[in-house]
């Protein structure tokens, strides 16, 4: 219960930090993987700083039989020029109604390379081109 309360407070603070209004997300379809994972990004959450793009993303995993997670929402930062990705925050929603949230402190955030021909590459290309 404490994690859920803390997460709610953290999300409210993050939303005000990013300047996001408290309105519904504007999810834009990106791609569907062979396993059935459907990827989206929230157009209204995009924030740019140089070649970096910070954005909320959603993976619909409801058709993927190999996981108990039904949906995952993540706050991510892409370096469009360097083709790298950093996970800032993530919430996983499970079929039994439970959630698991992770907020990574700046020193815990690790930049990773984007795998060619992956959902990650499709998401990076979509958010880096989004206006």
N, C-alpha and C positions, 0 to 999 in steps of 0.2 A: 504494500500500500504506500509506503514511503517513497519507493521508486516512482510510482505513478504520479504522486503529488509533486515530487522533485522534478520529474520530467515535464509536467505541465507548466511549472514555473520556469524551467529552463527554456521551453519552447516559446512562452510568452516573451521572455527577455530577448531571445534570439529574433523573434518576429519584429520586436520594436527596434532592435539593433539594425536589422536589414531594411527597416522602413516599410515592411510589408503591411498592407491594410488587413484587417480581420475580415476577409471575404473568402468565398469559395475559390479553390485553386482552379487554374486554367490548364488542365492536363492535355498535353499534345502527344499523340501517338508517335512512337519512334520506330519500333520493330517488334517482331515476334520470333523467338528462337525456335529451333527444331524441337526442343523439349516442351514448348508451350509457354515459356515465360514471355510476358508482354511488357514492354518497356515504354514509359512515358516520362516527360518532364513538365514542370509547371512553368509555363511561359511568363507568368506574372512575377515569379520569384527570381528571375535572372538578374544578377548584378555583375557588372563588368568593371575590371580594374586592369588596365593594360591588356595583356594577352590572357589574363585569368578570368574565368567565368565561374561564379558561384550560383548553384541552382538546386531546387528540390526536385528529386526524381522519385518515380514509383515503379516498382516491379510487381506485376500481378502474377503470382505463382499458383493461382487456384487450380490450374490444369496440369501442374507438374506433380506427378505421382511420387517422386522420390524425396519430397520434403514435406514437413508438417507446417511450414510457413505458408500462409495464404497470400500475404502481401508484405512488401517492405518499402518503406519510404526513407529516403536518405538525403541529407544535405551534403552536396559534393562540390568540390572545386576542381576545375579543369584548367590546365595550362595548355591553351590551344596551340601555341607555337611549339612547346616542348613535348606535346602529346603525352602528358602525365595526368594523374588523377589522385586526389586526396579526399578521403572520407572524413567528414567533420562530425556528423551525427547520423544515427540510424534508429529506426523503429521497426520491429518485426511484429506482425500480427499473425497469430496462430489460429488454426481451425477450432480450437476449444475455447476461443474468446480471450485468451491471455495475450499479453504484449510483452516485449522485451526491448528496452531502449538503451542506447549507448550514446553518450556525448563525449567526444574525445578532446582532451585538453590540447592546446597548441603543441606542447612538447610530445604528445602521444600521436599526433597526426603524421602519417608517413606517406610520402609521395611515391606513387607506383607507376610503372609504365603501362600504357594501353596495349592490350593484346590485339594484333591485327585480325580482322574479320570476326570480331566478337561483338556482343551486345554493348560492351563498354566503348568500343570504337564507334558504333552507330550512335550511341548517346553523345559521345564527345563531338562528333561531327554535327549532330543536330543542334546541340546547345551553342556550339561555337559559331554556327551560321545564323542562329535565331536573332531576330531583331527585337 
